[in-house]
C-alpha cells in the first residue's frame, strides 16, 4: 500500500522543507520509483506540514508512558506510531486551508501554527 492509497488520491504531494535530507539522491530516486511529487518549499519557512502535528503527538506519547530504558522507549514509539488514528491525520490535513491563510495574512511571518 502506498501513501496516496491511504491519504486520498493521485494528487498527493509531499511537502518538505527543502532540507538536504529531503533532497538527497536516494530520496529523489525513491520518490521517482514510487511516482511521488514533492512541493517546492523554501528552507526556514513557516511550518505548515501537517506531519509536524503527528510528530508532536508521537513525541508526547512516550513522555506520558515514562519508559524505563531505551527498549521501552522504542516499543512505546513503535506502538504509538502503528496505532496512530488515520482520522487524526485527516483532521490535520483538513486544517491546511486555515494554516495557509494565516501565513498569507501574516505575510509569511509568525502564526499560531
PASEBA-1860 file (N, C-alpha, C; in nm, 3 decimals):
! residues 113
1> XXXXXXXX> 0.086/-0.118/0.000/0.000/0.000/0.000/0.090/0.124/0.000 ~ 0.054/0.221/-0.080/0.134/0.343/-0.089/0.068/0.457/-0.012 ~ 0.144/0.562/0.010/0.091/0.679/0.082/-0.032/0.735/0.012 ~ -0.029/0.757/-0.122/-0.150/0.809/-0.187/-0.271/0.718/-0.172 ~ -0.249/0.585/-0.161/-0.362/0.493/-0.142/-0.430/0.518/-0.008 ~ -0.350/0.552/0.093/-0.404/0.575/0.227/-0.461/0.716/0.240 ~ -0.390/0.813/0.185/-0.426/0.952/0.202/-0.475/1.013/0.072 ~ -0.594/0.984/0.036/-0.664/1.050/-0.073/-0.637/0.991/-0.211
9> XXXXXXXX> -0.568/1.062/-0.301/-0.567/1.023/-0.441/-0.434/1.050/-0.508 ~ -0.433/1.049/-0.640/-0.309/1.070/-0.717/-0.258/1.213/-0.711 ~ -0.333/1.305/-0.655/-0.288/1.443/-0.643/-0.201/1.464/-0.520 ~ -0.171/1.357/-0.449/-0.091/1.364/-0.328/0.045/1.423/-0.362 ~ 0.094/1.510/-0.273/0.224/1.574/-0.294/0.294/1.587/-0.159 ~ 0.419/1.540/-0.151/0.496/1.557/-0.029/0.532/1.703/-0.011 ~ 0.516/1.751/0.110/0.559/1.887/0.143/0.679/1.871/0.236 ~ 0.794/1.914/0.191/0.910/1.908/0.276/0.971/2.048/0.286
17> XXXXXXXX> 1.067/2.063/0.374/1.120/2.197/0.398/1.249/2.227/0.322 ~ 1.280/2.146/0.223/1.398/2.172/0.143/1.529/2.132/0.210 ~ 1.522/2.068/0.325/1.643/2.025/0.394/1.720/1.925/0.307 ~ 1.850/1.919/0.327/1.934/1.831/0.246/1.886/1.686/0.251 ~ 1.842/1.640/0.368/1.798/1.500/0.378/1.675/1.473/0.293 ~ 1.594/1.575/0.266/1.475/1.559/0.182/1.508/1.567/0.034 ~ 1.625/1.619/0.003/1.666/1.642/-0.136/1.778/1.550/-0.181 ~ 1.810/1.449/-0.102/1.920/1.360/-0.137/1.887/1.279/-0.262
25> XXXXXXXX> 1.991/1.228/-0.326/1.973/1.146/-0.446/1.890/1.023/-0.414 ~ 1.917/0.959/-0.301/1.845/0.839/-0.262/1.695/0.867/-0.246 ~ 1.661/0.976/-0.179/1.520/1.013/-0.160/1.457/1.047/-0.294 ~ 1.529/1.122/-0.377/1.476/1.159/-0.509/1.447/1.034/-0.593 ~ 1.538/0.937/-0.589/1.518/0.813/-0.663/1.396/0.737/-0.610 ~ 1.381/0.730/-0.477/1.268/0.659/-0.417/1.136/0.725/-0.458 ~ 1.131/0.857/-0.454/1.010/0.929/-0.494/0.979/0.903/-0.641 ~ 1.081/0.903/-0.725/1.060/0.878/-0.868/1.009/0.735/-0.891
33> XXXXXXXX> 1.068/0.638/-0.823/1.025/0.498/-0.835/0.881/0.479/-0.790 ~ 0.837/0.561/-0.695/0.702/0.548/-0.640/0.605/0.654/-0.694 ~ 0.648/0.724/-0.798/0.565/0.826/-0.863/0.509/0.928/-0.765 ~ 0.594/0.978/-0.677/0.551/1.077/-0.578/0.611/1.213/-0.611 ~ 0.527/1.313/-0.604/0.570/1.451/-0.628/0.607/1.516/-0.495 ~ 0.696/1.614/-0.503/0.733/1.693/-0.386/0.705/1.839/-0.415 ~ 0.666/1.910/-0.313/0.645/2.053/-0.328/0.780/2.123/-0.329 ~ 0.781/2.240/-0.380/0.900/2.323/-0.374/0.878/2.418/-0.257
41> XXXXXXXX> 0.956/2.403/-0.153/0.930/2.477/-0.029/1.061/2.533/0.024 ~ 1.068/2.660/0.051/1.194/2.717/0.097/1.230/2.673/0.239 ~ 1.360/2.665/0.264/1.406/2.635/0.399/1.370/2.752/0.491 ~ 1.357/2.721/0.620/1.326/2.822/0.721/1.194/2.893/0.698 ~ 1.101/2.826/0.632/0.970/2.884/0.607/0.876/2.847/0.722 ~ 0.760/2.912/0.732/0.666/2.874/0.838/0.632/2.725/0.828 ~ 0.621/2.659/0.941/0.593/2.516/0.943/0.445/2.494/0.918 ~ 0.414/2.443/0.800/0.276/2.416/0.766/0.251/2.267/0.744
49> XXXXXXXX> 0.354/2.189/0.740/0.338/2.049/0.709/0.259/1.978/0.819 ~ 0.147/1.917/0.784/0.065/1.851/0.887/0.137/1.737/0.959 ~ 0.243/1.682/0.899/0.314/1.574/0.967/0.379/1.624/1.096 ~ 0.407/1.753/1.105/0.466/1.807/1.228/0.373/1.786/1.347 ~ 0.241/1.792/1.324/0.146/1.765/1.431/0.152/1.619/1.473 ~ 0.168/1.531/1.376/0.179/1.388/1.406/0.306/1.364/1.487 ~ 0.420/1.422/1.443/0.545/1.404/1.518/0.528/1.453/1.662 ~ 0.461/1.568/1.679/0.441/1.620/1.815/0.365/1.517/1.899
57> XXXXXXXX> 0.258/1.462/1.843/0.178/1.364/1.917/0.260/1.239/1.950 ~ 0.341/1.194/1.854/0.423/1.075/1.877/0.529/1.104/1.983 ~ 0.588/1.224/1.981/0.690/1.260/2.080/0.632/1.270/2.220 ~ 0.510/1.321/2.232/0.450/1.339/2.364/0.408/1.206/2.426 ~ 0.374/1.110/2.345/0.326/0.981/2.395/0.422/0.912/2.489 ~ 0.548/0.891/2.449/0.641/0.821/2.539/0.664/0.894/2.671 ~ 0.658/1.027/2.670/0.676/1.102/2.795/0.567/1.065/2.894 ~ 0.446/1.047/2.844/0.334/1.012/2.931/0.346/0.868/2.980
65> XXXXXXXX> 0.408/0.782/2.899/0.422/0.641/2.936/0.544/0.615/3.025 ~ 0.634/0.711/3.033/0.753/0.704/3.118/0.835/0.576/3.097 ~ 0.898/0.565/2.980/0.979/0.445/2.955/1.096/0.436/3.053 ~ 1.131/0.313/3.092/1.239/0.290/3.189/1.375/0.276/3.122 ~ 1.374/0.241/2.993/1.500/0.221/2.922/1.478/0.243/2.772 ~ 1.583/0.229/2.696/1.577/0.255/2.553/1.482/0.159/2.482 ~ 1.479/0.034/2.525/1.388/-0.063/2.462/1.242/-0.024/2.487 ~ 1.210/0.019/2.610/1.075/0.067/2.640/1.039/0.185/2.550
73> XXXXXXXX> 1.132/0.278/2.536/1.108/0.394/2.451/1.080/0.350/2.308 ~ 1.163/0.262/2.255/1.144/0.212/2.118/1.009/0.143/2.104 ~ 0.976/0.058/2.197/0.847/-0.012/2.194/0.730/0.087/2.199 ~ 0.741/0.187/2.287/0.633/0.286/2.300/0.614/0.365/2.172 ~ 0.725/0.413/2.114/0.714/0.492/1.991/0.655/0.407/1.878 ~ 0.703/0.285/1.863/0.651/0.197/1.758/0.501/0.169/1.778 ~ 0.461/0.150/1.901/0.320/0.125/1.931/0.235/0.248/1.901 ~ 0.283/0.366/1.943/0.209/0.490/1.917/0.197/0.512/1.767
81> XXXXXXXX> 0.308/0.494/1.696/0.308/0.517/1.551/0.215/0.419/1.479 ~ 0.222/0.292/1.513/0.141/0.192/1.441/-0.008/0.203/1.475 ~ -0.041/0.265/1.587/-0.182/0.281/1.625/-0.232/0.423/1.609 ~ -0.154/0.506/1.539/-0.195/0.646/1.524/-0.322/0.653/1.439 ~ -0.425/0.722/1.487/-0.554/0.724/1.416/-0.549/0.800/1.283 ~ -0.590/0.735/1.178/-0.596/0.798/1.046/-0.687/0.921/1.051 ~ -0.794/0.915/1.128/-0.886/1.030/1.134/-0.815/1.155/1.187 ~ -0.718/1.134/1.275/-0.642/1.247/1.328/-0.553/1.306/1.218
89> XXXXXXXX> -0.493/1.220/1.136/-0.415/1.267/1.021/-0.503/1.348/0.928 ~ -0.621/1.297/0.899/-0.714/1.369/0.811/-0.754/1.503/0.870 ~ -0.771/1.509/1.001/-0.805/1.635/1.067/-0.693/1.737/1.047 ~ -0.569/1.693/1.064/-0.456/1.783/1.044/-0.450/1.831/0.899 ~ -0.477/1.742/0.806/-0.474/1.779/0.665/-0.586/1.878/0.633 ~ -0.704/1.854/0.690/-0.816/1.946/0.666/-0.789/2.086/0.723 ~ -0.697/2.096/0.817/-0.666/2.227/0.875/-0.577/2.311/0.784 ~ -0.526/2.253/0.678/-0.431/2.324/0.592/-0.484/2.456/0.535
97> XXXXXXXX> -0.607/2.464/0.485/-0.653/2.594/0.435/-0.643/2.706/0.539 ~ -0.678/2.676/0.665/-0.667/2.776/0.772/-0.521/2.815/0.796 ~ -0.434/2.716/0.795/-0.293/2.741/0.819/-0.233/2.828/0.709 ~ -0.263/2.792/0.585/-0.210/2.868/0.472/-0.263/3.011/0.475 ~ -0.392/3.027/0.504/-0.449/3.161/0.510/-0.384/3.243/0.621 ~ -0.357/3.180/0.734/-0.292/3.252/0.844/-0.153/3.300/0.803 ~ -0.078/3.217/0.732/0.055/3.257/0.686/0.044/3.370/0.584 ~ -0.054/3.360/0.494/-0.075/3.466/0.396/-0.112/3.597/0.466
105> XXXXXXXX> -0.202/3.589/0.565/-0.243/3.709/0.639/-0.124/3.771/0.713 ~ -0.033/3.688/0.761/0.085/3.735/0.833/0.200/3.768/0.737 ~ 0.173/3.760/0.610/0.276/3.787/0.505/0.404/3.705/0.528 ~ 0.380/3.578/0.563/0.493/3.487/0.582/0.552/3.492/0.722 ~ 0.499/3.576/0.806/0.551/3.590/0.942/0.491/3.488/1.038 ~ 0.507/3.517/1.166/0.464/3.427/1.272/0.313/3.405/1.270 ~ 0.272/3.282/1.295/0.131/3.248/1.316/0.124/3.154/1.436 ~ 0.005/3.127/1.481/-0.008/3.035/1.596/0.020/2.891/1.555
113> X> 0.033/2.867/1.425/0.062/2.732/1.378/0.212/2.713/1.373
END
